[in-house]
Amino acid sequence: MRGLKSLVLITLLISSDVVCSQEKPPLEELMRWFPEGSYSEVIHFDRDLFLRSCPKELLRNYAQAARQLFPAGKGILPDSMVDRFESVTTAVKGEARFKNNYIITAGGEIKQVNRKCAIVVEANDRYYGAWMATRSLRVYRFADLETLVKNAMKLGEINVFEERINKHPVYVCRPGGTDGELYAFATPTQEFLVAEDPDVLKAMVQAGMLGGSAIFSGTDLSGLIEVSSDLGYFWKFWTPNALIGMTLNYLYKKDPASPSIKPLEDQLDADVQCIVEDYRWNIDGNRVQRTSVIFGNENRVGEEYRLMKQGKGHYYEALHHTYIYGRDISFRHLLNRINEKRALSTSSSEIVLDGDRIIITRADDQDTLKRILAAYTTFEK
């Protein structure tokens, strides 16, 4: 849906003891190929930075144990290009879909006609069910993209599509082990854009060629928090409110007097706006995970903070997860030992209340990380 307000709110507090890295492109540059819209998730993995910053004594074990967990591009990129990129940014773009859920009959009876909708709202004496259809838009960055594309063409991993964009070829990818087709475009600046639909790919190219960050153009800047470009080797943003925002826009047009508007507005303002996770290595060679939970209401954030400090609350569960790089990996029978080691370490978990957000910082000493990786390797065997 065009013209919808994007709810993307991204924030990150930078730790002072982080390993210094080479200058990286600003956030606006990373986002330039994503067209305007509402995005529920943005994920970035800087493979080059990870390889440069991971402690040498851990790199081999880490890479072997977590090989299947890193976003290598398998199933997306041509096989010969898998694991050859320097970084990748993936954005999940949402579009709200609506259908009749309940109808009010002539006798005043409410009759259900559809089920399984995420949100049900009332407009013009009808009840509509809303859900979100999503598409993943990906941007891979390479050091020598032209050579890799020529090689993939030679191997028959990609073919030229019948349509062109700005007189440049569009490629059809059929990654090994998958049945579907993906469409790709090689930019002059070494990015390989991948989308599920050629029209979406065209929108990505148009957004990038405009030279701005179209993903931010519809954002309510009053709620946008400035973000440093010095992010870790992996970061993830997601918002639970994208569908609510799109549903409100639908109601504003469909029925401005809808009784469903006020409850949704209250929920949008008071609930979690977004969650940002960041992973990096500090100067001691320990892996640091920073999670920022941003709320729209300071009363709500204060309540959630008090519950977290008591070991309760809706978001407290995040403290009891073990991560390799961002994907949730469960080691339930090891968690007590892992958390005990964290507690004894000088770099243990910390929960801080900062205005409208709760910041959770965790770090694994190298011994704990080795235990986690060794456990994962054992499970894989």
C-alpha positions as CSV (number, residue, x, y, z in Angstrom):
1,M,0.0,0.0,0.0
2,R,1.4,3.3,-1.0
3,G,1.7,6.3,1.2
4,L,1.6,4.3,4.5
5,K,3.7,5.7,7.4
6,S,6.7,3.5,8.0
7,L,7.0,2.6,11.7
8,V,10.7,1.8,11.4
9,L,12.4,3.2,14.6
10,I,16.0,2.2,15.0
11,T,18.2,3.0,17.9
12,L,21.5,1.8,19.3
13,L,23.7,2.9,22.2
14,I,27.3,2.4,21.4
15,S,29.6,0.9,24.0
16,S,32.8,2.7,24.7
17,D,34.9,-0.5,24.9
18,V,34.0,-1.7,21.5
19,V,36.7,-2.8,19.1
20,C,37.4,0.0,16.7
21,S,36.7,-0.9,13.1
22,Q,37.3,0.6,9.7
23,E,34.9,3.3,8.6
24,K,31.6,1.8,7.4
25,P,28.8,3.2,5.3
26,P,26.2,5.2,7.2
27,L,22.8,3.7,7.9
28,E,21.2,5.8,5.2
29,E,23.6,4.1,2.6
30,L,22.7,0.6,3.9
31,M,19.0,1.5,3.5
32,R,19.1,3.3,0.2
33,W,17.8,0.4,-2.0
34,F,14.6,-0.2,0.1
35,P,11.5,1.6,-1.3
36,E,9.0,3.5,0.9
37,G,6.6,1.4,2.8
38,S,6.1,-0.2,6.2
39,Y,8.8,-2.6,7.3
40,S,8.4,-5.1,10.2
41,E,12.0,-6.2,10.3
42,V,15.5,-5.2,9.1
43,I,18.6,-7.5,9.6
44,H,22.2,-6.6,8.8
45,F,25.2,-9.0,8.9
46,D,28.6,-7.5,8.1
47,R,30.6,-10.7,7.3
48,D,33.8,-8.8,6.6
49,L,33.7,-7.0,9.9
50,F,33.0,-10.3,11.8
51,L,35.9,-12.0,10.2
52,R,38.2,-9.0,11.0
53,S,37.0,-8.5,14.6
54,C,36.5,-12.1,15.9
55,P,39.3,-13.1,18.2
56,K,41.7,-15.3,16.3
57,E,41.7,-18.1,18.9
58,L,37.9,-18.4,18.5
59,L,37.5,-17.7,14.8
60,R,38.0,-21.3,13.5
61,N,35.8,-22.9,16.1
62,Y,33.2,-20.2,15.8
63,A,33.1,-20.4,12.0
64,Q,32.8,-24.2,12.0
65,A,30.2,-24.5,14.7
66,A,28.0,-21.7,13.5
67,R,28.5,-22.3,9.8
68,Q,24.8,-23.2,9.2
69,L,23.6,-20.2,11.3
70,F,25.3,-17.3,9.5
71,P,23.3,-15.8,6.7
72,A,25.6,-17.2,4.0
73,G,23.1,-16.6,1.2
74,K,22.3,-20.3,0.5
75,G,18.9,-20.7,-1.1
76,I,19.0,-17.1,-2.2
77,L,22.2,-16.4,-4.1
78,P,23.6,-18.5,-7.0
79,D,25.6,-21.3,-5.5
80,S,28.9,-19.9,-6.7
81,M,28.2,-16.6,-4.9
82,V,27.2,-18.1,-1.6
83,D,29.5,-16.9,1.3
84,R,31.4,-14.6,-1.0
85,F,29.7,-11.3,0.0
86,E,31.0,-8.7,2.4
87,S,27.7,-7.8,4.0
88,V,24.0,-8.3,3.5
89,T,21.0,-6.3,4.6
90,T,17.5,-7.8,4.5
91,A,14.3,-5.9,5.0
92,V,10.9,-7.4,5.5
93,K,8.3,-5.2,3.8
94,G,4.6,-5.6,4.9
95,E,1.4,-5.0,3.2
96,A,-1.9,-5.1,5.0
97,R,-4.7,-7.3,3.7
98,F,-8.3,-7.0,4.7
99,K,-11.4,-9.2,4.4
100,N,-14.8,-9.4,5.9
101,N,-14.6,-11.1,9.2
102,Y,-18.0,-10.5,10.8
103,I,-21.1,-9.0,9.3
104,I,-24.1,-7.5,11.1
105,T,-27.3,-8.9,9.7
106,A,-30.5,-7.0,9.1
107,G,-31.7,-8.4,12.4
108,G,-28.7,-7.0,14.3
109,E,-27.0,-10.4,14.6
110,I,-23.2,-10.5,14.3
111,K,-22.2,-13.4,12.0
112,Q,-18.7,-14.6,11.6
113,V,-17.7,-15.2,7.9
114,N,-13.9,-15.6,8.2
115,R,-11.3,-16.7,10.8
116,K,-7.6,-16.5,11.6
117,C,-7.0,-12.8,11.2
118,A,-4.4,-11.0,13.3
119,I,-6.6,-7.9,14.0
120,V,-10.4,-7.5,13.8
121,V,-11.7,-3.9,13.5
122,E,-15.1,-2.3,12.9
123,A,-15.8,0.0,10.0
124,N,-19.1,1.1,8.5
125,D,-21.1,-1.5,10.4
126,R,-18.8,-4.3,9.3
127,Y,-16.0,-6.2,11.0
128,Y,-12.8,-6.6,9.0
129,G,-10.0,-9.0,9.7
130,A,-6.5,-7.7,9.0
131,W,-3.3,-9.6,8.4
132,M,0.0,-8.8,6.9
133,A,1.5,-10.2,3.7
134,T,5.3,-9.8,3.7
135,R,8.1,-9.8,1.1
136,S,11.8,-10.0,1.8
137,L,14.1,-7.6,0.0
138,R,17.8,-8.3,0.1
139,V,20.9,-6.3,-0.7
140,Y,24.3,-8.3,-0.9
141,R,27.5,-6.3,-1.3
142,F,30.6,-7.8,-3.0
143,A,34.1,-6.7,-3.7
144,D,34.1,-7.9,-7.4
145,L,30.5,-8.4,-8.3
146,E,31.0,-8.2,-12.1
147,T,33.3,-11.3,-12.1
148,L,31.0,-13.3,-9.9
149,V,28.0,-12.5,-12.0
150,K,29.8,-13.5,-15.2
151,N,30.9,-16.8,-13.6
152,A,27.4,-17.6,-12.4
153,M,26.1,-16.9,-15.9
154,K,28.7,-19.3,-17.3
155,L,27.7,-22.0,-14.9
156,G,24.1,-21.6,-15.7
157,E,23.1,-20.5,-12.2
158,I,21.5,-17.3,-13.4
159,N,19.9,-16.3,-16.7
160,V,18.9,-12.9,-18.1
161,F,15.3,-12.1,-17.6
162,E,13.1,-10.9,-20.5
163,E,12.7,-7.4,-18.9
164,R,15.4,-4.8,-18.3
165,I,15.7,-2.0,-15.8
166,N,17.3,1.3,-17.0
167,K,18.7,-0.7,-19.9
168,H,20.5,-3.0,-17.5
169,P,19.8,-6.8,-17.3
170,V,17.6,-8.4,-14.7
171,Y,18.7,-11.9,-13.7
172,V,16.5,-14.9,-12.8
173,C,18.0,-17.0,-10.0
174,R,17.1,-20.6,-9.3
175,P,19.2,-21.3,-6.2
176,G,20.2,-25.0,-5.6
177,G,17.7,-26.9,-3.5
178,T,14.8,-24.5,-4.1
179,D,11.8,-24.6,-6.5
180,G,11.0,-21.0,-6.8
181,E,12.5,-18.2,-8.8
182,L,14.2,-15.0,-7.5
183,Y,15.0,-11.9,-9.4
184,A,18.2,-10.0,-9.1
185,F,19.9,-6.8,-10.3
186,A,23.6,-5.9,-10.2
187,T,24.1,-2.2,-9.4
188,P,27.1,-0.2,-10.6
189,T,28.2,0.1,-6.9
190,Q,28.7,-3.6,-6.4
191,E,25.4,-4.5,-4.7
192,F,23.4,-7.5,-5.8
193,L,19.7,-6.8,-5.2
194,V,17.4,-9.8,-4.8
195,A,13.6,-9.8,-4.6
196,E,10.8,-12.3,-5.0
197,D,9.0,-10.3,-7.7
198,P,10.4,-8.3,-10.7
199,D,8.1,-5.3,-9.9
200,V,9.5,-5.2,-6.3
201,L,13.0,-5.4,-7.7
202,K,12.3,-2.4,-10.0
203,A,11.0,-0.4,-7.0
204,M,14.3,-1.2,-5.2
205,V,16.4,0.0,-8.1
206,Q,14.3,3.2,-8.4
207,A,14.6,3.9,-4.7
208,G,18.4,3.5,-4.8
209,M,18.9,5.6,-7.9
210,L,17.1,8.5,-6.3
211,G,20.1,8.8,-4.0
212,G,18.0,9.0,-0.8
213,S,16.7,6.6,1.8
214,A,13.2,6.0,0.7
215,I,12.6,3.6,3.6
216,F,12.6,6.6,5.9
217,S,10.6,9.0,3.7
218,G,7.2,8.1,5.2
219,T,8.4,7.8,8.8
220,D,7.1,10.0,11.6
221,L,10.3,11.7,12.4
222,S,9.1,12.8,15.8
223,G,9.6,9.3,17.0
224,L,12.7,8.5,15.1
225,I,15.9,8.3,17.1
226,E,19.2,9.1,15.5
227,V,21.3,6.0,14.9
228,S,25.1,5.8,14.8
229,S,26.5,4.1,11.7
230,D,29.1,2.3,13.9
231,L,27.0,-0.8,14.3
232,G,28.2,-4.2,15.3
233,Y,28.9,-7.1,12.9
234,F,25.3,-8.2,13.3
235,W,22.2,-6.2,14.1
236,K,18.5,-6.8,13.9
237,F,15.5,-4.5,14.2
238,W,11.9,-5.5,14.4
239,T,8.6,-3.9,15.4
240,P,5.4,-5.6,16.5
241,N,3.4,-2.5,15.4
242,A,3.7,-2.4,11.7
243,L,0.3,-4.1,11.1
244,I,-1.4,-1.8,13.6
245,G,-0.1,1.3,11.8
246,M,-1.3,0.0,8.4
247,T,-4.7,-0.9,9.9
248,L,-5.1,2.6,11.3
249,N,-4.3,4.1,7.9
250,Y,-7.0,1.8,6.4
251,L,-9.5,2.9,9.0
252,Y,-8.7,6.6,8.6
253,K,-9.7,6.3,4.9
254,K,-12.5,3.7,5.2
255,D,-14.3,5.1,8.3
256,P,-12.8,8.0,10.3
257,A,-15.5,7.5,12.9
258,S,-14.7,3.8,13.5
259,P,-14.8,2.8,17.2
260,S,-11.7,0.7,16.6
261,I,-9.4,3.7,15.9
262,K,-9.0,4.9,19.5
263,P,-8.0,1.5,21.1
264,L,-5.5,0.9,18.3
265,E,-4.0,4.4,18.7
266,D,-3.7,3.8,22.4
267,Q,-2.0,0.5,21.8
268,L,0.3,2.0,19.2
269,D,1.4,4.8,21.6
270,A,1.8,2.7,24.7
271,D,3.2,-0.6,23.5
272,V,6.7,-1.5,22.4
273,Q,7.7,0.5,19.3
274,C,10.7,-1.6,18.3
275,I,13.4,-3.9,19.5
276,V,17.0,-3.6,18.3
277,E,19.7,-6.2,18.9
278,D,23.4,-5.7,18.3
279,Y,26.4,-8.1,18.5
280,R,30.1,-7.2,18.6
281,W,33.4,-8.1,20.1
282,N,34.9,-5.9,22.8
283,I,38.5,-5.1,23.5
284,D,38.8,-8.1,25.8
285,G,37.7,-10.5,23.0
286,N,34.4,-11.1,24.6
287,R,31.1,-11.2,22.6
288,V,28.8,-8.4,23.6
289,Q,25.0,-8.5,23.0
290,R,23.1,-5.3,23.4
291,T,19.2,-5.3,23.2
292,S,17.2,-2.1,23.3
293,V,13.5,-2.4,23.9
294,I,11.9,1.0,23.0
295,F,8.4,1.8,24.3
296,G,6.0,4.6,23.3
297,N,5.0,5.4,26.9
298,E,7.3,6.0,29.8
299,N,4.8,4.7,32.3
300,R,4.7,1.4,30.5
301,V,8.5,1.2,30.2
302,G,8.8,1.8,33.9
303,E,6.4,-0.9,34.8
304,E,8.1,-3.4,32.5
305,Y,11.5,-2.4,33.9
306,R,10.4,-3.1,37.5
307,L,9.1,-6.5,36.4
308,M,12.3,-7.3,34.6
309,K,14.4,-6.5,37.6
310,Q,12.2,-9.0,39.6
311,G,12.7,-11.7,37.0
312,K,9.3,-11.3,35.5
313,G,7.6,-9.5,32.7
314,H,6.8,-10.1,29.0
315,Y,10.3,-9.4,27.8
316,Y,12.3,-10.9,30.6
317,E,12.4,-14.2,28.7
318,A,15.0,-12.6,26.3
319,L,17.5,-12.7,29.2
320,H,17.4,-16.5,29.3
321,H,18.1,-17.2,25.7
322,T,21.5,-18.2,24.4
323,Y,22.6,-16.7,21.0
324,I,25.3,-17.5,18.5
325,Y,24.9,-14.5,16.3
326,G,21.2,-13.5,16.6
327,R,19.2,-16.5,15.9
328,D,17.8,-18.1,19.0
329,I,19.6,-21.4,19.8
330,S,18.2,-23.4,22.7
331,F,20.6,-25.2,25.1
332,R,18.1,-25.7,27.8
333,H,20.1,-28.4,29.8
334,L,23.1,-26.1,29.7
335,L,21.5,-22.8,30.5
336,N,21.9,-23.0,34.3
337,R,25.7,-23.6,33.9
338,I,26.0,-20.9,31.2
339,N,24.1,-18.3,33.2
340,E,26.0,-19.2,36.4
341,K,29.3,-18.6,34.4
342,R,27.9,-15.3,33.2
343,A,27.0,-14.3,36.8
344,L,30.5,-15.1,38.1
345,S,32.1,-13.3,35.2
346,T,33.1,-9.6,35.4
347,S,31.0,-9.2,32.2
348,S,27.5,-10.3,33.4
349,S,24.0,-9.2,32.3
350,E,22.9,-5.7,33.0
351,I,19.4,-4.1,32.7
352,V,19.2,-0.3,32.5
353,L,16.2,2.0,32.3
354,D,16.9,5.0,30.0
355,G,14.0,7.2,29.2
356,D,11.6,5.4,26.9
357,R,13.7,2.2,26.6
358,I,15.1,-0.7,28.5
359,I,18.7,-1.6,27.6
360,I,19.9,-5.2,28.2
361,T,23.6,-5.8,27.9
362,R,25.1,-9.3,28.1
363,A,28.6,-10.5,27.4
364,D,30.2,-13.9,27.3
365,D,33.7,-14.4,28.5
366,Q,35.7,-16.5,26.1
367,D,35.5,-19.7,28.2
368,T,31.7,-19.5,28.2
369,L,31.6,-18.9,24.5
370,K,33.8,-21.9,23.9
371,R,31.5,-24.1,26.0
372,I,28.5,-22.9,24.0
373,L,30.2,-23.6,20.7
374,A,31.5,-27.0,21.8
375,A,27.9,-27.9,22.9
376,Y,26.5,-26.8,19.6
377,T,29.1,-28.8,17.7
378,T,28.2,-31.9,19.8
379,F,24.5,-31.4,19.1
380,E,25.2,-31.2,15.3
381,K,27.0,-34.5,15.3
